[in-house]
Amino acid sequence: FGANDIGVHWKQKLGEHTNVKLFSYAIDESYAAQVNQLAFESEANGDKQRNFNILNFNYQKSKHFFSLNYGNNFSKSSYEFGNLTAKQRERQFYTAANYKYYFKENLSLQSGINYESNHIQMDEQSPIYYYAPEPSAPTFSRDTTLQIHDWQYYAYAKWKPSRQWIVGAGWRGNLNN
């Protein structure tokens, strides 16, 4: 087993009421193992590389709080054992805008909108017969692509009538229809 990773977290105040934050992380991991399945023994190999990033912009003044958020995730992985091979690639993007207003210290209303995009590509070669993983045994292949685009909006009210009680109500909707 092996892994290498690196991450960065950065925060910068842009003014009295504004800041920006960035978090970035990358990892590269792999493994090799001797596997015995039924009467077939061979080395199984797997690996995965991933990088994700999050960028936040925040503004807060008096009773107003506004944030913009952006994130992305990129990954690829593979696995090989006998006549089985599997590869997957993913790309994900997320964007959101949120606004929160404090009517009083114990009463607030928050609303926002977000968009998420996912693209997943899977390529696989599998044995036709589960009991025949040898490289010379017959296989079949599958290539699958999934794409999801999702727009959502929300509103949330929170009231704290005492230290022991919090009352909240929320509403979420989908803009895809």
C-alpha positions as CSV (number, residue, x, y, z in Angstrom):
1,F,0.0,0.0,0.0
2,G,1.2,3.5,-0.8
3,A,-0.2,7.0,-0.5
4,N,1.1,10.5,-1.1
5,D,-1.0,13.5,-0.2
6,I,-0.8,17.3,0.1
7,G,-3.2,20.0,1.3
8,V,-3.4,23.7,1.6
9,H,-5.7,25.9,3.6
10,W,-5.6,29.7,3.1
11,K,-7.7,32.4,4.6
12,Q,-7.4,36.1,3.7
13,K,-9.3,39.0,5.1
14,L,-10.2,41.4,2.3
15,G,-11.7,44.1,4.4
16,E,-13.4,44.8,7.7
17,H,-16.4,42.6,6.7
18,T,-15.1,40.4,3.9
19,N,-12.9,37.3,3.8
20,V,-12.0,34.6,1.3
21,K,-10.9,31.0,2.1
22,L,-9.4,28.3,-0.1
23,F,-8.9,24.7,0.7
24,S,-7.2,22.3,-1.7
25,Y,-6.3,18.7,-1.2
26,A,-4.7,16.0,-3.5
27,I,-4.0,12.3,-2.8
28,D,-2.4,9.5,-4.9
29,E,-2.8,6.1,-3.4
30,S,-2.3,2.5,-4.7
31,Y,-2.1,-1.0,-3.5
32,A,-1.1,-4.5,-4.7
33,A,-2.3,-7.8,-3.1
34,Q,-2.0,-11.4,-3.8
35,V,-5.6,-12.7,-4.2
36,N,-6.8,-16.3,-4.4
37,Q,-10.3,-16.6,-5.9
38,L,-11.6,-20.1,-6.4
39,A,-8.8,-21.9,-8.2
40,F,-7.1,-18.8,-9.6
41,E,-4.4,-16.9,-7.8
42,S,-2.9,-13.6,-9.1
43,E,-1.9,-10.1,-8.0
44,A,-4.7,-7.5,-7.7
45,N,-3.7,-3.9,-8.3
46,G,-5.7,-0.8,-7.6
47,D,-5.0,2.9,-7.6
48,K,-6.8,6.2,-7.1
49,Q,-5.9,9.8,-7.6
50,R,-8.1,12.6,-6.3
51,N,-8.0,16.4,-6.1
52,F,-10.7,18.6,-4.6
53,N,-10.9,22.4,-4.0
54,I,-13.2,24.6,-2.0
55,L,-13.3,28.4,-2.4
56,N,-15.5,30.5,-0.1
57,F,-16.2,34.2,-0.2
58,N,-18.0,35.7,2.9
59,Y,-19.4,39.1,3.7
60,Q,-20.9,39.9,7.1
61,K,-22.0,43.3,8.3
62,S,-24.5,44.1,11.0
63,K,-27.5,41.8,10.5
64,H,-26.5,40.6,7.0
65,F,-24.4,37.6,6.0
66,F,-23.7,36.7,2.4
67,S,-21.6,33.9,1.0
68,L,-20.5,32.5,-2.3
69,N,-19.1,29.0,-2.5
70,Y,-17.4,27.1,-5.2
71,G,-16.1,23.5,-5.1
72,N,-14.7,20.9,-7.5
73,N,-13.6,17.3,-7.3
74,F,-11.7,15.3,-9.8
75,S,-10.8,11.7,-9.3
76,K,-9.8,8.6,-11.3
77,S,-9.4,5.0,-10.1
78,S,-8.6,1.6,-11.5
79,Y,-8.6,-2.0,-10.4
80,E,-7.1,-5.1,-12.2
81,F,-7.4,-8.8,-11.2
82,G,-7.2,-11.6,-13.7
83,N,-9.6,-10.7,-16.6
84,L,-11.4,-8.1,-14.5
85,T,-10.5,-4.4,-15.1
86,A,-12.4,-1.4,-13.8
87,K,-11.7,2.2,-14.5
88,Q,-13.7,5.2,-13.2
89,R,-13.3,9.0,-13.8
90,E,-15.4,11.6,-11.9
91,R,-15.7,15.4,-12.3
92,Q,-17.9,17.3,-9.9
93,F,-18.6,21.0,-9.6
94,Y,-20.6,22.8,-7.0
95,T,-21.6,26.5,-6.8
96,A,-23.8,28.2,-4.2
97,A,-25.0,31.6,-3.1
98,N,-26.5,32.1,0.4
99,Y,-28.0,35.1,2.2
100,K,-28.8,35.2,5.9
101,Y,-30.6,38.0,7.8
102,Y,-30.7,38.3,11.6
103,F,-34.0,40.0,12.6
104,K,-32.9,39.7,16.2
105,E,-30.1,37.8,17.9
106,N,-32.4,34.8,18.3
107,L,-34.3,35.0,15.0
108,S,-32.9,34.6,11.5
109,L,-33.9,33.8,7.9
110,Q,-31.6,32.2,5.4
111,S,-32.1,31.5,1.7
112,G,-29.9,30.4,-1.2
113,I,-29.5,28.7,-4.5
114,N,-27.0,26.0,-5.5
115,Y,-26.0,24.2,-8.7
116,E,-24.2,20.8,-8.8
117,S,-22.8,19.0,-11.8
118,N,-21.6,15.4,-11.8
119,H,-20.0,13.5,-14.6
120,I,-19.0,9.9,-14.0
121,Q,-17.4,7.6,-16.7
122,M,-17.0,3.9,-15.9
123,D,-15.3,1.4,-18.1
124,E,-15.3,-2.2,-17.0
125,Q,-14.3,-5.6,-18.4
126,S,-15.7,-8.5,-16.3
127,P,-15.6,-12.3,-16.6
128,I,-18.8,-13.8,-18.2
129,Y,-18.7,-16.6,-15.6
130,Y,-18.0,-15.5,-12.0
131,Y,-15.9,-18.6,-11.5
132,A,-13.6,-17.9,-14.4
133,P,-11.3,-14.9,-13.6
134,E,-8.4,-16.3,-15.6
135,P,-7.0,-13.9,-18.2
136,S,-7.8,-16.4,-21.0
137,A,-11.5,-16.8,-19.9
138,P,-14.3,-15.0,-21.8
139,T,-15.3,-11.5,-20.8
140,F,-17.8,-8.8,-21.5
141,S,-17.4,-5.0,-21.5
142,R,-19.5,-2.2,-20.2
143,D,-19.0,1.5,-20.7
144,T,-21.3,3.8,-18.7
145,T,-21.5,7.5,-18.5
146,L,-23.7,9.3,-15.9
147,Q,-24.3,13.1,-16.0
148,I,-26.3,14.9,-13.4
149,H,-27.1,18.6,-13.4
150,D,-29.1,19.8,-10.3
151,W,-30.3,23.2,-9.4
152,Q,-31.9,23.7,-6.0
153,Y,-33.1,26.6,-3.8
154,Y,-33.9,26.8,-0.1
155,A,-35.2,28.9,2.7
156,Y,-34.7,28.3,6.4
157,A,-36.0,30.2,9.4
158,K,-34.6,29.7,12.9
159,W,-35.9,31.0,16.2
160,K,-34.3,30.4,19.6
161,P,-37.0,31.3,22.2
162,S,-34.7,30.1,25.1
163,R,-31.4,28.4,25.7
164,Q,-33.0,25.0,25.7
165,W,-35.2,25.4,22.6
166,I,-34.6,26.0,19.0
167,V,-37.4,26.1,16.5
168,G,-36.6,25.8,12.8
169,A,-38.6,25.5,9.5
170,G,-37.2,24.9,6.1
171,W,-38.2,24.5,2.5
172,R,-36.2,23.1,-0.4
173,G,-37.1,23.0,-4.0
174,N,-35.7,21.8,-7.3
175,L,-35.4,23.9,-10.4
176,N,-34.7,21.1,-12.8
177,N,-38.4,20.5,-13.7
